[in-house]
Amino acid sequence: MTYSRQISDFICALRFDTIPESTTVRARQLMTDTLGVGLAGTRHPNFQAALMGVLAIPGTGGDHPVIGTDCRLTAPYAALVNGVACHVLDFDDTHTASIVHGSAILTPLVLALGEEVSASGPEVLTAFVAGWEVAARVGIASGNSFHNRGFHSTAIAGIFGATAAAGKLLGLTACQMTNALGLCGSQAAGITEFLSNNSSSKGYHVGWAARTAMEIAYLARAGATGPATVFEGANGLFSTHGLPEISRPEALVEDFGKRWETENVSIKPYPCCHFAHGALDCAIALKEDGITPDRIERVHAIIDEVAAGFVCKPIESKYVPSNAYGAKFSLPYLVGLGLIDGGADLSSFSDTAITRKDILDVARKVTYEDAEKGTTGFPKYFPGHLIVKLTDGQVIEKRVAINRGNPDLPLSDDEVAAKFYGNVAGVLSEARAKTIFEKLVALDKLKEITGLTRELID
């Protein structure tokens, strides 16, 4: 039996009452966090460009809400635009072992399609969990080799998870689901070249995955077919998008129904590239220890090679980020933030903030080297390791083995709630925010998802 058929059998048999309560609780928390991030994202100019562009496309108007606005689009395009909103700030969650930002794809998809088919809260949650279980395993099975080939893991693994979620909501048979996953192989796309000029294309990776997955599920239900060997075939995903020598296709179906990867998703405490969070945690700890910038001669970071490719290379361009988005992918800038401000929030990434001389002066003192493979816990953790040489010759070393927000060092329920309310402040009234938060917390009790989605219109 092919891997896609085994995945399909699991997804089609999945029921809400067979999912552990701890998993559905986590799913509700992830959706809550993602919607809060998305609502904040609707004030970003990259989101505004996405919305204006979609509105200009003939036939995109519909009944489904674009969060935080008074616009309505067809379900696929609502999922696209809301996906951009959820990822544009780089504040959305990550399944670290697979390096996939899945909730930014899955949340807009299950809400839009769930509303389309009048799904209940439990049905939406079941689809969300189904999506995460597939997306995470695709990323894990790749051995994280998608990034080695220049692909964005979120875009590649994410569309398979999104299609599983869409297919679940549309009630696909196992045969139809297998075809849908096969069709995904022809739509799995998203390259990391956005780093070259800090462009906005990364945000579209999640939106396109959400929209396209919905379209694929409808096509498969109508009879469209795809290759059953989409993963393991000679020209399958791990050969074309990954590195066969380090991929493990068998991981696609390991411990289905026993190990719930939805519970292994990390919620971000900082709105920047997750790869740098451990180093930022180290810098914050150094500030708390009383280390001030004027005492620092050099800060040397030791970081995994994959992570360094995003936040350290080329180092000269990271010293002075070209725009606010680029600052989110600059380890030197983020270390400066930690040492001077003691943290990072949305205000840390304005056009004004990224020109602060005090931060850029510290950034110039940052160097890095690639960590020895297999020594850091990456990618299960995004650790930090800074070696600071002071002007008096003293050397201080700071390590963070587990980045804050990882399931092994999770944010508290109160911290997640505070993040949600902080993100939606200025977008929603306090009363409206409370209503949405409470509906998300009780999503498993909603008889129809429209009870939530109608609250998301401005």
N, C-alpha and C positions, 0 to 999 in steps of 0.2 A: 504494500500500500504506500502511495507517495506521501511525502510530508504534508503537502497541501490538503490531501484528503483526510489525514489524521487530524490536522488542525480543524478542518471543517466539521468533522464528526464531533469534536469536543465543543466547538462553538454552538453548533446546532442543538446539542443536548443540554447546554448550560441553562440552568434556571436560577432565578433569584434565591429560592430557598435552598439551593445547593452551594451557594457562595457563603463562606464564613462571615459572621457578623463583623469581625475585625476588618475584613476586606471591604465590605460595603460602607463601614464607617469611614475608612480611609478614602474610599472613592468620593464620598460626599465632601470630605474635607478638601480633596484635590480639586473638585469642581468649584467649590466655594472660593478657594484661593485663586483659581484661574479666572473666574468671572470678575473678581475684584481687580486683578491685574488687567483684564481686558477693558473694564470700564475706565480705568486710569489711562489705558492706551488709546482710548477714543479721542483724547486731547492732543495726541502726538501728530505732527504734520505728515508723517509717513502714512498714518492711518487715514487722515483726511484725503490724501492723494489717492489711496486705494478706493475709498468710498466714492469720490468724485469720478474716478475712472470707471468703476463698475456701473454707476448711475448713467453714464454716457453710453453704455452698451445697450443696444435695443433689446427689449424683452426681458430685462433683468428685474423689473419691478414686480412685487408680489405681496405676500401676506406675512412674511416672517421678519421679526424685528432685527434691526441692526442695533446692538446694545448701545445704550447711552445717547441715542439719537431718536428722531421721530421718523426715520426712514424705514421702509419695509421692502424686502427683496424676495425673490424666489428662494426656496430652501437651499439649493446649492450655492447661490451667490451670497446669501446671508451667512452660510458657513464659511465661505471664503473670506469675506470682509471681517467677520467677527474673529476668525482665526488670525488675521493680520493684527487686529487689536490686541489679542491675547499674547502675541509673541513680540510685538514691536518694541517693548521696553526691556526685553531680556530679563524679565522678573518672574517668568513662569517656571514651573517645576521641571525636574530632570530625573529620569531613571538612570542613575549614574553608571551601573554596570553595562548598560547598552548604549549610553550617551544619547538618549532620545528624549526630546521635549514633547511628550505625548498628549498631555492634558490640553495643550493649546490647540491641538488638532481635534481631539475627541470631544471636548466640551461643546464647542460651537456646532459640531456635527450632530451629536445626539440630541441637542436642544432643538435645532432646526428640523431634523428629520423626525424626531420624536413628536414635535408639534404637528408635522405633516400627517403622521399616521395616528394621531391622537393616543400616543403611548402614555402609560402610567409612569409614575416616578420609579417604581421597581423595574419596569421594563427599560427605562432610560439608564438606570444604574447598571443593569445586567449588560447592556450593550457597551457601556463605558468600560466596565471591567473586562469584557471580552476583547475590546480593542487594546487595552493595556497588556493583557496577557499575551497577545500575538505580537504587538509592536516590540515589547521588551525582549521577547525570545528571538525575534528576527535580528535585533541588534546584537544580542549576546552570541547568537550562532555565527555571526559574521566575524567574531573575534576582534571586533572594533576595526575591521579592515576597510570599512566604507570610507572612513576619514583618510586612510592611507592612500586611497585612490582619488582623493579630492572631492568626494561626495559628502554631503551633509547627512549624517546618520538619521536625524529626525525626519528628513524628507523621504529617505529610502525605506527605513523600517516603518515609519509612521503611516504611509499609505496602506500598508498591509493591515496594520491594526485598525485604521479607519474603515477599511473595507469590511473587515470582520464585524465592526460595530454597526455599520450601515446595513450589512446583510442580515445581522441579527434583528434589527428593527423592522426590516422588510420581510422577515420570515422566510429567508431563502432555505431551500433544501440543501443537504450536504453536497449534492452534485452541483447545484447552482453556486454554492459557496466556493467549491473547488475551482470552478470556472472563473469566479470573480477574483480569487487570489491569483489565478493564472493571468488574468487580464492586467492585474497590478504590475506585473513585470514589465509591461510595455509603457507604463506611466510613472515608474519609480524614477524620480529626477530631483536634482537640487545639488548644486556645486558650491564649494566653499570659496570660490574666487571673489565673493562679496567682500572678503577681508582686504583685497587689494586696494579698494578705494572707500571702504566703509559704507557701501551702498545699501539700499533698503531691500534688496532682493531676498534676504534671509527671512524676513517676515512673511513673504509670500509663499515660502516653502510649506508652511503649515496650512495656510489658507487654500493653496492649490490642492494639497493632500486631502483636506476635508471635502472640498467641492468635488474633486475627481473621484474620490471613493464613493460618494453618493451616486454619481453617474454610473460608475462601474457596477454597483449593486443593482441598479435598475436595469442595466443592460444584461447582466447575468440572469436576472429574473425573467427577462423576456426571451432568453435563449442564446445570448452571446457566449462563446466558448473561449477558453484560454488554456495554455499548456499546463497539464497536471504536474509536470516536473519543473515548475517555475523556479524552484529553489535548487534542486540537486542536479538538474540537467546539464549537459555539456555546455550549453549557452544559457544556463540559469543564472539567477541573481548573484550567487556567490562567486561565479566565474567572471561575470561581466562587471559587477559593481564592487566586488571584494577581492580578497586574496585566497584562493582555494587552499593554499598550504596552511593557513591558520584558521580558516573557517571550520565550524563544526555543525553541519546540518542537523545532526541528531539532537542538538540542543533545542531545536525548534519545538520539540514535543516532550522534552524532559519534564517530568513531575507535573504534568497538567492535572489540575484538581488537587494537588498536594502542596505545591509551592506557588503562592499567589504573588506574582511580581508587582501587582498593584500596590502592595504594602511596602515595596522597596523603592518607592519614588521619594525623592528629596524635594522639600519645599524651600525655595530660596529666601534667605534673609536680606540679600542685597540685589539691587537691580542691575546686574552686570554678568558677564560671562562666568558661568559656573566653574570653569577650570581654574579661575583665579581666586575663588572664595577661600581656600585654605591659606593662601598667602596673605589675603586681606585679614583673615582671622589672626594670623601671626603678627601683622603690623599693628592691629588694634591692641593685641596683648602687649606688644613692646611699648606702645604709648601708655598703657595702663601701668607698666612697670617703671614709668618715669623717663623713658628714652625720648629725648627731644631732638628735632631735626638739626639744630645747631651743633649737636654733639656727634653727628653721624658723618663719617668719611665715605663709607660705601655700604650698600646693601646688596648681598649676593643671594639670588634665589636659585634653588635646586628644584626642578620641575619636570614632570614627565614630558617626553618628546612630543607626544600628540598634543598635549595642552600647550606646550611652548609654541607650537605652530600657530595657535590661535591668539595667544596673548603676549608673546615675546618676539616674534619674528615678522618682519625684520626689525631689529631692536631700535634702529634710528627713528623709524616712523612711529614707534610706540612711545618715544620720549615726549613727542609733541603731537597728540592726536589731531587728526585733520578735522574732525567734527565731534559732536557730543556722542554720537553712536560709536565712533572709533574709540573713545575713552573707555567705553564698557569692555573693550577687548585689549586694553593696555595694562599689563601687569605693573609697569613702572608708575603709571598714573594712579592705579588702585592702591599700591603700596604707599604712595604719597598721601592719599586720602586717609588710609588707616592710621598712619603715623601723625598726621596733623589734625584731622577731624574726628578720629576715633570711630569711623564707620562710613557707610555710604548709603544714601537714600536717593530718591528721584531728583532732588535738587542738586545733587552732586554732578549731574550730567546735563547741565544747561550750557548754552553757548558761552555764557559768562564764566561759569565755574571752571570750564576746562582751560581757561586762560590764566588762572590764578598762579602768580609767580611762585608763591610759597610751595604749592604742590609740584609744579614743574621743576623747581630747583631740586626737590627731593627725588623726583622721577629720574633726573639725570644721574643720580648716584646709584641707580639700580643696574646690576648686571645679572646674568643668569647662566646656568649650564643645564644640559639635559641630565636627568637622573638616570642612574643605572637601571636598566629594564628589570621589572619584577621586584623592585625594592621599596616601592612607595604605597602599595595598596590600590593604585590606580588601575581600573576606573571605578571599582566599587566605591572608593573614596576619592575626593579631590583634595589631597592633603596640601599642607604648606610647610615650607622649610626655608627659613631666612637666616643668613649668617651676616651679622652686622659688625663692621669694624668702626670703632669710635675714634674720634680725633686724638684721644689720649693713648691709642694703641690697644685698648681693650677690645676683645672680640666676644660678642654675645650671639648665641645660637638659639633660635626659637623654632620649635616644631609643633605642628598641629596634624595629628594622624588622621582625624576624622573631621571633615568640614561641618560646621554648624548647619543644622537643617537636614542632614542625612538621617535616615531612619534609626541609625545607631547613636545619633546625637540630635534628636528631633527638636523642632520648635514646639513649645507647649501649645495647648489649645488656645490659651489666652493670647499668645504671640501671633498665632495664625489669625485669630479674630481681629487683633489690633492691626495686623497687616491689611486685612480686608477693609476695615473701616477707614484706615488711612488712605488706601488707594481710591476709595469711592468718594471721599470728601471733596466737595467742589464739583462733583459730577451728579450725585444724588443728594436729596435732602436726607437729613438724619433719620427721619421716620421711614422713608422709602428704603434706605439702606438696611434698616433693622428688619423690615418686612422681607426683603430679599434674602438676607442672611438666615432668618428663621425658616423660610421656605426651603432653602438649601439644606439646612441642618436636618429638616424633617422630610427630605426628598423621598425617602422610602415610604412615606405615608400619603403622598400626593396621588390622587386617582387619575388626574390628567396633567401632563406637563405644562399645558397652557396656563395653569394656575401660577406658574413661575414665569414663563416667557412673556406674558402680557405685562409683567412688572418691569421688564427691562427696557421698555420704550421710554424715551425722555418726554 
